[in-house]
Every structure is written in C-alpha cells, then in structure tokens.
Amino acid sequence: MTNAEETFEAVLAGLGVVLLSAGNAAIYQRPGVATVPVRGISPSRLALLWRDDDHREAVRDFIRAAERSVPLDETGSG
C-alpha cells in the first residue's frame, strides 16, 4: 500500500484489517468500513522513518516538526 486510500480499498476488498490511532478513526471513516476501539493494550510507541537519501524539503520539514514535538533522549528515543 502506498497511501491511505489504497489501504482502505484493500480493507473493503476483504484483504485485511488496519490498526489506526484513535484520533485517526474519525478522519478515515468510510462507508462499509467499521472502526472499533481496541482496549486492554498498552500505549504504543511510534517511529518516524524516511529514506536517508530523501532530501525533499517537505520531508525535512516534517522531520523537524516531529523532533520539536517529541524531544529525543540521549538514546535517540522519544
């Protein structure tokens, strides 16, 4: 899958399920797709990944914004 639309088309086609953050469930509502809260699991940690040779300004802006939002500790973890 290369984007959210392809992912939801695959779900609609019966090819799988998707885990979303609770905040994104409302954003990605689609006819024919149900969202159900998952309870009883611990909070998740996310990682930001990008190609090391990707120098597009939009990518670099996003990385800088993420770094400002969640300060990294000395191990590089948030």
PDB file with SEQRES, HELIX, SHEET and CRYST1 records, atoms N, CA, C and O in Angstrom:
SEQRES   1 A   78  MET THR ASN ALA GLU GLU THR PHE GLU ALA VAL LEU ALA          
SEQRES   2 A   78  GLY LEU GLY VAL VAL LEU LEU SER ALA GLY ASN ALA ALA          
SEQRES   3 A   78  ILE TYR GLN ARG PRO GLY VAL ALA THR VAL PRO VAL ARG          
SEQRES   4 A   78  GLY ILE SER PRO SER ARG LEU ALA LEU LEU TRP ARG ASP          
SEQRES   5 A   78  ASP ASP HIS ARG GLU ALA VAL ARG ASP PHE ILE ARG ALA          
SEQRES   6 A   78  ALA GLU ARG SER VAL PRO LEU ASP GLU THR GLY SER GLY          
HELIX    1 AA1 ALA A    4  LEU A   12  1                                   9    
HELIX    2 AA2 ALA A   22  ALA A   25  1                                   4    
HELIX    3 AA3 GLU A   57  SER A   69  1                                  13    
CRYST1    1.000    1.000    1.000  90.00  90.00  90.00 P 1           1          
ATOM      1  N   MET A   1       0.838  -1.163   0.000  1.00  0.00           N  
ATOM      2  CA  MET A   1       0.000   0.000   0.000  1.00  0.00           C  
ATOM      3  C   MET A   1       0.891   1.237   0.000  1.00  0.00           C  
ATOM      4  O   MET A   1       1.900   1.306   0.703  1.00  0.00           O  
ATOM      5  N   THR A   2       0.491   2.195  -0.799  1.00  0.00           N  
ATOM      6  CA  THR A   2       1.290   3.421  -0.858  1.00  0.00           C  
ATOM      7  C   THR A   2       0.595   4.618  -0.233  1.00  0.00           C  
ATOM      8  O   THR A   2       1.213   5.667  -0.049  1.00  0.00           O  
ATOM      9  N   ASN A   3      -0.705   4.471   0.102  1.00  0.00           N  
ATOM     10  CA  ASN A   3      -1.404   5.591   0.720  1.00  0.00           C  
ATOM     11  C   ASN A   3      -2.648   5.075   1.442  1.00  0.00           C  
ATOM     12  O   ASN A   3      -2.996   3.898   1.343  1.00  0.00           O  
ATOM     13  N   ALA A   4      -3.307   5.969   2.164  1.00  0.00           N  
ATOM     14  CA  ALA A   4      -4.476   5.580   2.953  1.00  0.00           C  
ATOM     15  C   ALA A   4      -5.601   5.058   2.076  1.00  0.00           C  
ATOM     16  O   ALA A   4      -6.275   4.094   2.440  1.00  0.00           O  
ATOM     17  N   GLU A   5      -5.813   5.682   0.925  1.00  0.00           N  
ATOM     18  CA  GLU A   5      -6.903   5.243   0.055  1.00  0.00           C  
ATOM     19  C   GLU A   5      -6.706   3.799  -0.397  1.00  0.00           C  
ATOM     20  O   GLU A   5      -7.654   3.013  -0.384  1.00  0.00           O  
ATOM     21  N   GLU A   6      -5.486   3.442  -0.795  1.00  0.00           N  
ATOM     22  CA  GLU A   6      -5.218   2.060  -1.201  1.00  0.00           C  
ATOM     23  C   GLU A   6      -5.424   1.103  -0.039  1.00  0.00           C  
ATOM     24  O   GLU A   6      -5.936  -0.002  -0.220  1.00  0.00           O  
ATOM     25  N   THR A   7      -5.028   1.524   1.146  1.00  0.00           N  
ATOM     26  CA  THR A   7      -5.201   0.693   2.324  1.00  0.00           C  
ATOM     27  C   THR A   7      -6.671   0.415   2.575  1.00  0.00           C  
ATOM     28  O   THR A   7      -7.054  -0.728   2.824  1.00  0.00           O  
ATOM     29  N   PHE A   8      -7.497   1.449   2.513  1.00  0.00           N  
ATOM     30  CA  PHE A   8      -8.924   1.246   2.770  1.00  0.00           C  
ATOM     31  C   PHE A   8      -9.603   0.488   1.641  1.00  0.00           C  
ATOM     32  O   PHE A   8     -10.557  -0.248   1.893  1.00  0.00           O  
ATOM     33  N   GLU A   9      -9.148   0.641   0.423  1.00  0.00           N  
ATOM     34  CA  GLU A   9      -9.682  -0.169  -0.673  1.00  0.00           C  
ATOM     35  C   GLU A   9      -9.381  -1.648  -0.424  1.00  0.00           C  
ATOM     36  O   GLU A   9     -10.219  -2.507  -0.697  1.00  0.00           O  
ATOM     37  N   ALA A  10      -8.186  -1.945   0.092  1.00  0.00           N  
ATOM     38  CA  ALA A  10      -7.845  -3.331   0.406  1.00  0.00           C  
ATOM     39  C   ALA A  10      -8.727  -3.871   1.524  1.00  0.00           C  
ATOM     40  O   ALA A  10      -9.159  -5.023   1.472  1.00  0.00           O  
ATOM     41  N   VAL A  11      -8.997  -3.051   2.531  1.00  0.00           N  
ATOM     42  CA  VAL A  11      -9.890  -3.470   3.618  1.00  0.00           C  
ATOM     43  C   VAL A  11     -11.285  -3.739   3.057  1.00  0.00           C  
ATOM     44  O   VAL A  11     -11.897  -4.759   3.376  1.00  0.00           O  
ATOM     45  N   LEU A  12     -11.782  -2.842   2.234  1.00  0.00           N  
ATOM     46  CA  LEU A  12     -13.106  -3.025   1.634  1.00  0.00           C  
ATOM     47  C   LEU A  12     -13.174  -4.277   0.770  1.00  0.00           C  
ATOM     48  O   LEU A  12     -14.230  -4.898   0.651  1.00  0.00           O  
ATOM     49  N   ALA A  13     -12.051  -4.645   0.171  1.00  0.00           N  
ATOM     50  CA  ALA A  13     -11.997  -5.844  -0.668  1.00  0.00           C  
ATOM     51  C   ALA A  13     -11.831  -7.112   0.165  1.00  0.00           C  
ATOM     52  O   ALA A  13     -11.788  -8.215  -0.381  1.00  0.00           O  
ATOM     53  N   GLY A  14     -11.739  -6.957   1.491  1.00  0.00           N  
ATOM     54  CA  GLY A  14     -11.604  -8.128   2.358  1.00  0.00           C  
ATOM     55  C   GLY A  14     -10.199  -8.685   2.443  1.00  0.00           C  
ATOM     56  O   GLY A  14     -10.017  -9.854   2.784  1.00  0.00           O  
ATOM     57  N   LEU A  15      -9.202  -7.870   2.139  1.00  0.00           N  
ATOM     58  CA  LEU A  15      -7.820  -8.342   2.122  1.00  0.00           C  
ATOM     59  C   LEU A  15      -7.087  -8.167   3.445  1.00  0.00           C  
ATOM     60  O   LEU A  15      -5.931  -8.575   3.556  1.00  0.00           O  
ATOM     61  N   GLY A  16      -7.719  -7.577   4.445  1.00  0.00           N  
ATOM     62  CA  GLY A  16      -7.033  -7.418   5.708  1.00  0.00           C  
ATOM     63  C   GLY A  16      -7.731  -6.446   6.625  1.00  0.00           C  
ATOM     64  O   GLY A  16      -8.847  -6.000   6.358  1.00  0.00           O  
ATOM     65  N   VAL A  17      -7.055  -6.125   7.709  1.00  0.00           N  
ATOM     66  CA  VAL A  17      -7.532  -5.168   8.698  1.00  0.00           C  
ATOM     67  C   VAL A  17      -6.426  -4.141   8.914  1.00  0.00           C  
ATOM     68  O   VAL A  17      -5.282  -4.359   8.516  1.00  0.00           O  
ATOM     69  N   VAL A  18      -6.770  -3.025   9.543  1.00  0.00           N  
ATOM     70  CA  VAL A  18      -5.809  -1.950   9.785  1.00  0.00           C  
ATOM     71  C   VAL A  18      -5.953  -1.474  11.217  1.00  0.00           C  
ATOM     72  O   VAL A  18      -7.068  -1.320  11.716  1.00  0.00           O  
ATOM     73  N   LEU A  19      -4.838  -1.242  11.876  1.00  0.00           N  
ATOM     74  CA  LEU A  19      -4.853  -0.591  13.179  1.00  0.00           C  
ATOM     75  C   LEU A  19      -4.615   0.901  12.952  1.00  0.00           C  
ATOM     76  O   LEU A  19      -3.670   1.294  12.268  1.00  0.00           O  
ATOM     77  N   LEU A  20      -5.481   1.716  13.534  1.00  0.00           N  
ATOM     78  CA  LEU A  20      -5.360   3.174  13.452  1.00  0.00           C  
ATOM     79  C   LEU A  20      -5.219   3.744  14.840  1.00  0.00           C  
ATOM     80  O   LEU A  20      -5.668   3.141  15.815  1.00  0.00           O  
ATOM     81  N   SER A  21      -4.600   4.897  14.937  1.00  0.00           N  
ATOM     82  CA  SER A  21      -4.658   5.597  16.212  1.00  0.00           C  
ATOM     83  C   SER A  21      -6.095   6.067  16.412  1.00  0.00           C  
ATOM     84  O   SER A  21      -6.809   6.326  15.444  1.00  0.00           O  
ATOM     85  N   ALA A  22      -6.512   6.175  17.656  1.00  0.00           N  
ATOM     86  CA  ALA A  22      -7.895   6.558  17.958  1.00  0.00           C  
ATOM     87  C   ALA A  22      -8.241   7.897  17.318  1.00  0.00           C  
ATOM     88  O   ALA A  22      -9.364   8.087  16.851  1.00  0.00           O  
ATOM     89  N   GLY A  23      -7.300   8.816  17.293  1.00  0.00           N  
ATOM     90  CA  GLY A  23      -7.559  10.122  16.713  1.00  0.00           C  
ATOM     91  C   GLY A  23      -7.795  10.083  15.214  1.00  0.00           C  
ATOM     92  O   GLY A  23      -8.457  10.968  14.671  1.00  0.00           O  
ATOM     93  N   ASN A  24      -7.268   9.077  14.540  1.00  0.00           N  
ATOM     94  CA  ASN A  24      -7.451   8.973  13.092  1.00  0.00           C  
ATOM     95  C   ASN A  24      -8.707   8.215  12.695  1.00  0.00           C  
ATOM     96  O   ASN A  24      -9.111   8.264  11.533  1.00  0.00           O  
ATOM     97  N   ALA A  25      -9.331   7.521  13.628  1.00  0.00           N  
ATOM     98  CA  ALA A  25     -10.515   6.727  13.297  1.00  0.00           C  
ATOM     99  C   ALA A  25     -11.620   7.594  12.702  1.00  0.00           C  
ATOM    100  O   ALA A  25     -12.265   7.194  11.733  1.00  0.00           O  
ATOM    101  N   ALA A  26     -11.842   8.758  13.264  1.00  0.00           N  
ATOM    102  CA  ALA A  26     -12.897   9.646  12.747  1.00  0.00           C  
ATOM    103  C   ALA A  26     -12.521  10.217  11.386  1.00  0.00           C  
ATOM    104  O   ALA A  26     -13.388  10.407  10.532  1.00  0.00           O  
ATOM    105  N   ILE A  27     -11.254  10.490  11.181  1.00  0.00           N  
ATOM    106  CA  ILE A  27     -10.793  11.068   9.921  1.00  0.00           C  
ATOM    107  C   ILE A  27     -10.978  10.092   8.764  1.00  0.00           C  
ATOM    108  O   ILE A  27     -11.323  10.493   7.652  1.00  0.00           O  
ATOM    109  N   TYR A  28     -10.748   8.812   9.032  1.00  0.00           N  
ATOM    110  CA  TYR A  28     -10.769   7.815   7.965  1.00  0.00           C  
ATOM    111  C   TYR A  28     -12.061   7.017   7.900  1.00  0.00           C  
ATOM    112  O   TYR A  28     -12.054   5.892   7.400  1.00  0.00           O  
ATOM    113  N   GLN A  29     -13.160   7.558   8.386  1.00  0.00           N  
ATOM    114  CA  GLN A  29     -14.438   6.858   8.266  1.00  0.00           C  
ATOM    115  C   GLN A  29     -14.792   6.705   6.795  1.00  0.00           C  
ATOM    116  O   GLN A  29     -14.656   7.644   6.011  1.00  0.00           O  
ATOM    117  N   ARG A  30     -15.244   5.517   6.433  1.00  0.00           N  
ATOM    118  CA  ARG A  30     -15.649   5.215   5.062  1.00  0.00           C  
ATOM    119  C   ARG A  30     -16.908   4.368   5.095  1.00  0.00           C  
ATOM    120  O   ARG A  30     -17.071   3.555   6.005  1.00  0.00           O  
ATOM    121  N   PRO A  31     -17.796   4.534   4.135  1.00  0.00           N  
ATOM    122  CA  PRO A  31     -18.934   3.616   4.043  1.00  0.00           C  
ATOM    123  C   PRO A  31     -18.422   2.189   3.860  1.00  0.00           C  
ATOM    124  O   PRO A  31     -17.531   1.936   3.048  1.00  0.00           O  
ATOM    125  N   GLY A  32     -18.989   1.273   4.614  1.00  0.00           N  
ATOM    126  CA  GLY A  32     -18.588  -0.126   4.505  1.00  0.00           C  
ATOM    127  C   GLY A  32     -17.411  -0.518   5.371  1.00  0.00           C  
ATOM    128  O   GLY A  32     -17.011  -1.682   5.371  1.00  0.00           O  
ATOM    129  N   VAL A  33     -16.842   0.429   6.114  1.00  0.00           N  
ATOM    130  CA  VAL A  33     -15.707   0.140   6.995  1.00  0.00           C  
ATOM    131  C   VAL A  33     -16.114   0.457   8.425  1.00  0.00           C  
ATOM    132  O   VAL A  33     -16.600   1.551   8.714  1.00  0.00           O  
ATOM    133  N   ALA A  34     -15.913  -0.498   9.310  1.00  0.00           N  
ATOM    134  CA  ALA A  34     -16.230  -0.294  10.728  1.00  0.00           C  
ATOM    135  C   ALA A  34     -14.947   0.011  11.485  1.00  0.00           C  
ATOM    136  O   ALA A  34     -13.893  -0.561  11.204  1.00  0.00           O  
ATOM    137  N   THR A  35     -15.049   0.922  12.449  1.00  0.00           N  
ATOM    138  CA  THR A  35     -13.938   1.161  13.370  1.00  0.00           C  
ATOM    139  C   THR A  35     -14.407   0.786  14.762  1.00  0.00           C  
ATOM    140  O   THR A  35     -15.489   1.180  15.198  1.00  0.00           O  
ATOM    141  N   VAL A  36     -13.582   0.022  15.450  1.00  0.00           N  
ATOM    142  CA  VAL A  36     -13.902  -0.467  16.786  1.00  0.00           C  
ATOM    143  C   VAL A  36     -12.709  -0.177  17.686  1.00  0.00           C  
ATOM    144  O   VAL A  36     -11.587  -0.554  17.348  1.00  0.00           O  
ATOM    145  N   PRO A  37     -12.919   0.484  18.824  1.00  0.00           N  
ATOM    146  CA  PRO A  37     -11.789   0.732  19.726  1.00  0.00           C  
ATOM    147  C   PRO A  37     -11.166  -0.578  20.199  1.00  0.00           C  
ATOM    148  O   PRO A  37     -11.872  -1.537  20.510  1.00  0.00           O  
ATOM    149  N   VAL A  38      -9.855  -0.604  20.248  1.00  0.00           N  
ATOM    150  CA  VAL A  38      -9.119  -1.749  20.784  1.00  0.00           C  
ATOM    151  C   VAL A  38      -8.767  -1.394  22.215  1.00  0.00           C  
ATOM    152  O   VAL A  38      -8.097  -0.392  22.467  1.00  0.00           O  
ATOM    153  N   ARG A  39      -9.206  -2.192  23.127  1.00  0.00           N  
ATOM    154  CA  ARG A  39      -8.980  -1.902  24.554  1.00  0.00           C  
ATOM    155  C   ARG A  39      -8.089  -2.978  25.170  1.00  0.00           C  
ATOM    156  O   ARG A  39      -7.985  -4.094  24.660  1.00  0.00           O  
ATOM    157  N   GLY A  40      -7.463  -2.617  26.259  1.00  0.00           N  
ATOM    158  CA  GLY A  40      -6.681  -3.588  27.008  1.00  0.00           C  
ATOM    159  C   GLY A  40      -5.258  -3.780  26.519  1.00  0.00           C  
ATOM    160  O   GLY A  40      -4.583  -4.722  26.934  1.00  0.00           O  
ATOM    161  N   ILE A  41      -4.789  -2.897  25.639  1.00  0.00           N  
ATOM    162  CA  ILE A  41      -3.391  -2.974  25.228  1.00  0.00           C  
ATOM    163  C   ILE A  41      -2.681  -1.712  25.707  1.00  0.00           C  
ATOM    164  O   ILE A  41      -3.294  -0.657  25.866  1.00  0.00           O  
ATOM    165  N   SER A  42      -1.403  -1.842  25.928  1.00  0.00           N  
ATOM    166  CA  SER A  42      -0.653  -0.686  26.418  1.00  0.00           C  
ATOM    167  C   SER A  42      -0.433   0.317  25.281  1.00  0.00           C  
ATOM    168  O   SER A  42      -0.489  -0.047  24.107  1.00  0.00           O  
ATOM    169  N   PRO A  43      -0.184   1.577  25.637  1.00  0.00           N  
ATOM    170  CA  PRO A  43       0.089   2.580  24.597  1.00  0.00           C  
ATOM    171  C   PRO A  43       1.272   2.156  23.735  1.00  0.00           C  
ATOM    172  O   PRO A  43       2.178   1.460  24.193  1.00  0.00           O  
ATOM    173  N   SER A  44       1.242   2.582  22.503  1.00  0.00           N  
ATOM    174  CA  SER A  44       2.283   2.201  21.549  1.00  0.00           C  
ATOM    175  C   SER A  44       3.291   3.324  21.360  1.00  0.00           C  
ATOM    176  O   SER A  44       2.985   4.499  21.565  1.00  0.00           O  
ATOM    177  N   ARG A  45       4.474   2.947  20.972  1.00  0.00           N  
ATOM    178  CA  ARG A  45       5.489   3.903  20.575  1.00  0.00           C  
ATOM    179  C   ARG A  45       5.554   3.893  19.062  1.00  0.00           C  
ATOM    180  O   ARG A  45       5.441   2.838  18.437  1.00  0.00           O  
ATOM    181  N   LEU A  46       5.732   5.032  18.488  1.00  0.00           N  
ATOM    182  CA  LEU A  46       5.834   5.142  17.042  1.00  0.00           C  
ATOM    183  C   LEU A  46       7.240   5.556  16.661  1.00  0.00           C  
ATOM    184  O   LEU A  46       7.955   6.188  17.438  1.00  0.00           O  
ATOM    185  N   ALA A  47       7.617   5.191  15.466  1.00  0.00           N  
ATOM    186  CA  ALA A  47       8.912   5.598  14.934  1.00  0.00           C  
ATOM    187  C   ALA A  47       8.690   6.333  13.626  1.00  0.00           C  
ATOM    188  O   ALA A  47       7.796   5.983  12.855  1.00  0.00           O  
ATOM    189  N   LEU A  48       9.479   7.325  13.378  1.00  0.00           N  
ATOM    190  CA  LEU A  48       9.444   8.063  12.129  1.00  0.00           C  
ATOM    191  C   LEU A  48      10.587   7.554  11.267  1.00  0.00           C  
ATOM    192  O   LEU A  48      11.750   7.609  11.666  1.00  0.00           O  
ATOM    193  N   LEU A  49      10.251   7.064  10.094  1.00  0.00           N  
ATOM    194  CA  LEU A  49      11.264   6.527   9.184  1.00  0.00           C  
ATOM    195  C   LEU A  49      11.216   7.269   7.868  1.00  0.00           C  
ATOM    196  O   LEU A  49      10.151   7.697   7.422  1.00  0.00           O  
ATOM    197  N   TRP A  50      12.376   7.419   7.246  1.00  0.00           N  
ATOM    198  CA  TRP A  50      12.451   8.025   5.929  1.00  0.00           C  
ATOM    199  C   TRP A  50      13.711   7.528   5.262  1.00  0.00           C  
ATOM    200  O   TRP A  50      14.646   7.076   5.923  1.00  0.00           O  
ATOM    201  N   ARG A  51      13.725   7.619   3.929  1.00  0.00           N  
ATOM    202  CA  ARG A  51      14.924   7.216   3.192  1.00  0.00           C  
ATOM    203  C   ARG A  51      16.030   8.217   3.489  1.00  0.00           C  
ATOM    204  O   ARG A  51      15.800   9.426   3.476  1.00  0.00           O  
ATOM    205  N   ASP A  52      17.220   7.718   3.754  1.00  0.00           N  
ATOM    206  CA  ASP A  52      18.311   8.639   4.083  1.00  0.00           C  
ATOM    207  C   ASP A  52      18.739   9.491   2.890  1.00  0.00           C  
ATOM    208  O   ASP A  52      19.417  10.503   3.070  1.00  0.00           O  
ATOM    209  N   ASP A  53      18.354   9.098   1.674  1.00  0.00           N  
ATOM    210  CA  ASP A  53      18.691   9.913   0.504  1.00  0.00           C  
ATOM    211  C   ASP A  53      17.528  10.798   0.050  1.00  0.00           C  
ATOM    212  O   ASP A  53      17.577  11.379  -1.034  1.00  0.00           O  
ATOM    213  N   ASP A  54      16.479  10.901   0.882  1.00  0.00           N  
ATOM    214  CA  ASP A  54      15.322  11.737   0.545  1.00  0.00           C  
ATOM    215  C   ASP A  54      15.547  13.127   1.125  1.00  0.00           C  
ATOM    216  O   ASP A  54      15.453  13.332   2.335  1.00  0.00           O  
ATOM    217  N   HIS A  55      15.839  14.059   0.262  1.00  0.00           N  
ATOM    218  CA  HIS A  55      16.169  15.418   0.705  1.00  0.00           C  
ATOM    219  C   HIS A  55      15.085  16.429   0.353  1.00  0.00           C  
ATOM    220  O   HIS A  55      15.335  17.635   0.336  1.00  0.00           O  
ATOM    221  N   ARG A  56      13.864  15.930   0.067  1.00  0.00           N  
ATOM    222  CA  ARG A  56      12.777  16.856  -0.237  1.00  0.00           C  
ATOM    223  C   ARG A  56      12.506  17.752   0.973  1.00  0.00           C  
ATOM    224  O   ARG A  56      12.534  17.303   2.119  1.00  0.00           O  
ATOM    225  N   GLU A  57      12.245  19.014   0.691  1.00  0.00           N  
ATOM    226  CA  GLU A  57      12.028  19.985   1.768  1.00  0.00           C  
ATOM    227  C   GLU A  57      10.828  19.605   2.630  1.00  0.00           C  
ATOM    228  O   GLU A  57      10.872  19.777   3.848  1.00  0.00           O  
ATOM    229  N   ALA A  58       9.757  19.091   2.023  1.00  0.00           N  
ATOM    230  CA  ALA A  58       8.567  18.708   2.796  1.00  0.00           C  
ATOM    231  C   ALA A  58       8.894  17.592   3.790  1.00  0.00           C  
ATOM    232  O   ALA A  58       8.392  17.590   4.914  1.00  0.00           O  
ATOM    233  N   VAL A  59       9.726  16.658   3.378  1.00  0.00           N  
ATOM    234  CA  VAL A  59      10.132  15.572   4.279  1.00  0.00           C  
ATOM    235  C   VAL A  59      10.966  16.135   5.421  1.00  0.00           C  
ATOM    236  O   VAL A  59      10.738  15.800   6.583  1.00  0.00           O  
ATOM    237  N   ARG A  60      11.914  16.974   5.100  1.00  0.00           N  
ATOM    238  CA  ARG A  60      12.780  17.571   6.134  1.00  0.00           C  
ATOM    239  C   ARG A  60      11.966  18.443   7.088  1.00  0.00           C  
ATOM    240  O   ARG A  60      12.230  18.450   8.290  1.00  0.00           O  
ATOM    241  N   ASP A  61      10.984  19.177   6.572  1.00  0.00           N  
ATOM    242  CA  ASP A  61      10.115  19.987   7.430  1.00  0.00           C  
ATOM    243  C   ASP A  61       9.344  19.096   8.403  1.00  0.00           C  
ATOM    244  O   ASP A  61       9.210  19.422   9.582  1.00  0.00           O  
ATOM    245  N   PHE A  62       8.843  17.981   7.904  1.00  0.00           N  
ATOM    246  CA  PHE A  62       8.084  17.062   8.753  1.00  0.00           C  
ATOM    247  C   PHE A  62       8.982  16.484   9.845  1.00  0.00           C  
ATOM    248  O   PHE A  62       8.566  16.385  10.999  1.00  0.00           O  
ATOM    249  N   ILE A  63      10.195  16.106   9.494  1.00  0.00           N  
ATOM    250  CA  ILE A  63      11.143  15.559  10.477  1.00  0.00           C  
ATOM    251  C   ILE A  63      11.431  16.600  11.561  1.00  0.00           C  
ATOM    252  O   ILE A  63      11.414  16.283  12.751  1.00  0.00           O  
ATOM    253  N   ARG A  64      11.694  17.831  11.152  1.00  0.00           N  
ATOM    254  CA  ARG A  64      11.970  18.894  12.131  1.00  0.00           C  
ATOM    255  C   ARG A  64      10.767  19.128  13.045  1.00  0.00           C  
ATOM    256  O   ARG A  64      10.931  19.318  14.250  1.00  0.00           O  
ATOM    257  N   ALA A  65       9.558  19.116  12.476  1.00  0.00           N  
ATOM    258  CA  ALA A  65       8.357  19.308  13.290  1.00  0.00           C  
ATOM    259  C   ALA A  65       8.197  18.165  14.286  1.00  0.00           C  
ATOM    260  O   ALA A  65       7.839  18.399  15.440  1.00  0.00           O  
ATOM    261  N   ALA A  66       8.452  16.955  13.863  1.00  0.00           N  
ATOM    262  CA  ALA A  66       8.354  15.802  14.765  1.00  0.00           C  
ATOM    263  C   ALA A  66       9.388  15.903  15.877  1.00  0.00           C  
ATOM    264  O   ALA A  66       9.081  15.613  17.033  1.00  0.00           O  
ATOM    265  N   GLU A  67      10.594  16.305  15.546  1.00  0.00           N  
ATOM    266  CA  GLU A  67      11.644  16.441  16.554  1.00  0.00           C  
ATOM    267  C   GLU A  67      11.292  17.514  17.583  1.00  0.00           C  
ATOM    268  O   GLU A  67      11.600  17.359  18.764  1.00  0.00           O  
ATOM    269  N   ARG A  68      10.655  18.590  17.151  1.00  0.00           N  
ATOM    270  CA  ARG A  68      10.246  19.636  18.088  1.00  0.00           C  
ATOM    271  C   ARG A  68       9.082  19.167  18.967  1.00  0.00           C  
ATOM    272  O   ARG A  68       8.973  19.583  20.120  1.00  0.00           O  
ATOM    273  N   SER A  69       8.225  18.315  18.436  1.00  0.00           N  
ATOM    274  CA  SER A  69       7.047  17.859  19.173  1.00  0.00           C  
ATOM    275  C   SER A  69       7.395  16.848  20.259  1.00  0.00           C  
ATOM    276  O   SER A  69       6.805  16.863  21.339  1.00  0.00           O  
ATOM    277  N   VAL A  70       8.347  15.977  19.973  1.00  0.00           N  
ATOM    278  CA  VAL A  70       8.724  14.916  20.913  1.00  0.00           C  
ATOM    279  C   VAL A  70      10.239  14.949  21.051  1.00  0.00           C  
ATOM    280  O   VAL A  70      10.946  14.367  20.229  1.00  0.00           O  
ATOM    281  N   PRO A  71      10.741  15.616  22.072  1.00  0.00           N  
ATOM    282  CA  PRO A  71      12.185  15.688  22.251  1.00  0.00           C  
ATOM    283  C   PRO A  71      12.796  14.289  22.383  1.00  0.00           C  
ATOM    284  O   PRO A  71      12.238  13.427  23.062  1.00  0.00           O  
ATOM    285  N   LEU A  72      13.923  14.070  21.744  1.00  0.00           N  
ATOM    286  CA  LEU A  72      14.618  12.793  21.836  1.00  0.00           C  
ATOM    287  C   LEU A  72      15.488  12.767  23.084  1.00  0.00           C  
ATOM    288  O   LEU A  72      16.060  13.784  23.475  1.00  0.00           O  
ATOM    289  N   ASP A  73      15.584  11.591  23.707  1.00  0.00           N  
ATOM    290  CA  ASP A  73      16.511  11.461  24.828  1.00  0.00           C  
ATOM    291  C   ASP A  73      17.881  11.081  24.277  1.00  0.00           C  
ATOM    292  O   ASP A  73      18.072  11.033  23.061  1.00  0.00           O  
ATOM    293  N   GLU A  74      18.829  10.811  25.162  1.00  0.00           N  
ATOM    294  CA  GLU A  74      20.193  10.553  24.743  1.00  0.00           C  
ATOM    295  C   GLU A  74      20.340   9.272  23.909  1.00  0.00           C  
ATOM    296  O   GLU A  74      21.352   9.105  23.227  1.00  0.00           O  
ATOM    297  N   THR A  75      19.359   8.369  23.947  1.00  0.00           N  
ATOM    298  CA  THR A  75      19.428   7.153  23.131  1.00  0.00           C  
ATOM    299  C   THR A  75      18.801   7.357  21.771  1.00  0.00           C  
ATOM    300  O   THR A  75      18.824   6.451  20.939  1.00  0.00           O  
ATOM    301  N   GLY A  76      18.235   8.541  21.526  1.00  0.00           N  
ATOM    302  CA  GLY A  76      17.562   8.793  20.257  1.00  0.00           C  
ATOM    303  C   GLY A  76      16.089   8.444  20.315  1.00  0.00           C  
ATOM    304  O   GLY A  76      15.396   8.538  19.302  1.00  0.00           O  
ATOM    305  N   SER A  77      15.588   8.036  21.495  1.00  0.00           N  
ATOM    306  CA  SER A  77      14.189   7.688  21.648  1.00  0.00           C  
ATOM    307  C   SER A  77      13.417   8.859  22.202  1.00  0.00           C  
ATOM    308  O   SER A  77      13.964   9.715  22.897  1.00  0.00           O  
ATOM    309  N   GLY A  78      12.116   8.886  21.879  1.00  0.00           N  
ATOM    310  CA  GLY A  78      11.247   9.941  22.419  1.00  0.00           C  
ATOM    311  C   GLY A  78      10.739   9.613  23.780  1.00  0.00           C  
ATOM    312  O   GLY A  78       9.997  10.399  24.368  1.00  0.00           O  
TER     313      GLY A  78                                                      
END                                                                             
